[in-house]
Amino acid sequence: MAFELPKVTLTLREAPSRLRTFLGPILAFGIAMLLGGLLVALMGKSPWQALDVYFIHPLLDSYNLQALALKASPLVLMAIGLSYCYRANLWNIGAEGQFVIGGTCAGAIAIFTHGAPDNTLWILPAMLLAGVMGGMVTALIPAILKVSLGVSEILTSLMLVYVSQLTLDYLVRGPWRDPKGFNFPVTVTFDPAATLPPLFDGARVHVGVLLTLAIVIIAAIMQGRSLFNFAVRLLGLAPRAARFAGFSEARITLIVFALSGGLAGLAGFMEVSGQINQLQPSISPGYGFTAIIVAFLGRLSPVGILVAGFVLSLTYIGGEAAQISMQLPLDMTQTFQGLLLFCILSADILTRYDVSLAKART
Amino acid sequence: MTSEFVQAVLLTILTSSIPLILAAIGELVAERAGVLNLGVEGMMICGAVSAFIGAYDTGSALIGAACGILAGALLAAVFGLLAIYLAVNQVAAGLALTIFGLGISGLIGKSYVGLKLTNASHLHLPWLSDIPYVGQILFGEDYFVYAAFALVLGVWLWLNKTHAGLQLRAVGDNHTSANTLGLDVQAIRLWAVLFGGGCAGLAGAYLTLAYTPFWSPGMTAGRGWIALALVVFASWQPWRLVLGALIFGGATILQLQAQALGVRIPSQLLSSVPYLATILALILLSVSKRGKANAPASLGQAFIADK
């Protein structure tokens, strides 16, 4: 070797430091903000103004706060599902596709019942069911391939994202296009019976956010109390031990994928029914990928994910505002999200290990 | 079918498989060293935008290609630092790299969208390129084609015939034993990852310098992910990778030619062919049990030295 690289030594701590476990994500967020600010300054804009537009302004009025909750809801739902996969060391990275298929299946019911009387009560539950099932089936494809043939779930789940997006694109531009839509690639606008009602009169937020909140609470109560949660964690940390303990790896794999796909499908249903109110070629600005960051920033715990969901939602709202008021490209949001994930992952390591630098041996 | 048509088909298959070969051969080396870098898509798109900017601003495709390689290697260095030295989970760190790469490439290339590169340099060898039928394919292609095949040959020779290649494979197959033998596991892995990044950057450079003469955000369109699948499909063998890439190039051409031939299939179905083919390829590989035996045994596991 031409030159010596310094040697990094990691020493596993006896137990993760509690202080560092709590401070880690906060520190990571701080460092990501610093790097993001640097980037904004490099582009010749004021980092202080960016800080204000991204992270402070959206918190100041009710309109923006509601928008925040609307965007946090799908992120939190999907991240909760993904956290089960990641704790079991299974890599479902296709939540985006499961979300899209969930939204598409829910939308199908709304389109086929178009024109039904406003008081048809079964439509919304049917849409919810269709959305959950759609997401679940999409997620089970990689899971079944994994348990039956040993195909890596990472690549198959991701490839299905592209296939899902193209499927929706085909349906919206082809058979499901609104004949009276002036040739725009959109479906009919959903009937009131297929639309999630607002939380209160005149609200932007739909009642779906209550369901999201309920799921967070259920997941939080189950965590650390149920045998299933234990089995999932054991599979992730020590697969051999899990096998000896009699937990079926295949069963756990199928369940966590079904769970995460189902939640992604539920989020897709809420998005089309409560927010977009029709199908269009794209129904997600990358929520499924951002949810991966949410899961890690929330340290794979339900309450942490709830907080992290709002933080990442803020980057979307702030990003849109920054594009208008500061002419910062929307790509800034994605760049920041990537930086944030790097920082979170590094901070995670610092809570579990002591890191020291030493000169390379000669 | 005329000879021009056949030649055009073969050329399209070749040109659409080159970026896959370039990106996959780099990832193959990283994986043989035991590192799974899911950031290929991110490194590739940064390579694409950097190469375009380099070539547009200097007027030299060579400088452009160098910029692309450098950008890919730079991102790989960040990944390597985290995944190799800090033992961050490789899957998560790779995903971060892809998300970051897709975002930052949009920022860097913002003011270059819609510009056209006019000086894409095609290779022309007197006499040889003029041979009917095969001349254009064998001797008239871009330098990239030669670079791709030279890289595959080089990697194959290096991995199988040199001492350093043996060391790299040892690190990938059993990092604990390799460490006991006195090999610097982390350094070897870092070099392998940097090589992978450079190759992914070059693959991106091919897209903006030779494949299309312009830059558009997200133009890699999942090629980085397909390259990752190709490595598995090739069961970590350099030459099988070329075969796999040509099959995928064929899938791409299907998409272009089917419509030209008047086949009435939704364009979205044709667009999803490469992704479905990837899934199918992974399934076929798993069914034939032999392929999996070649997987580097320490793939995806961080090495943490005992003191």
Interface residues (C-beta under 8 A of the other chain):
Chain A: M1 L5 K7 V8 T9 L10 T11 L12 L39 M43 W91 I93 L145 L149 G150 V151 S152 I154 L155 T156 L158 M159 L160 Y162 V163 L166 T167 D169 Y170 R173 G174 F289 I292 I293 F296 P329 L330 D331 M332 T333 Q334 T335 F336 Q337 G338 L339 L341 F342 L345 S346 D348 I349 Y353 V355 A360
Chain B: L38 G42 V78 L82 Y85 L86 A87 V88 N89 V91 A92 A93 L95 A96 L97 T98 I99 F100 G101 L102 G103 I104 S105 G106 L107 K110 D184 Q186 A187 L190 P217 G222 W225 L228 A229 V232 P266 Q268 L269 S271 S272 Y275 L276 T278 I279 L282 I283 S286 V287 K292 I304 A305 K307
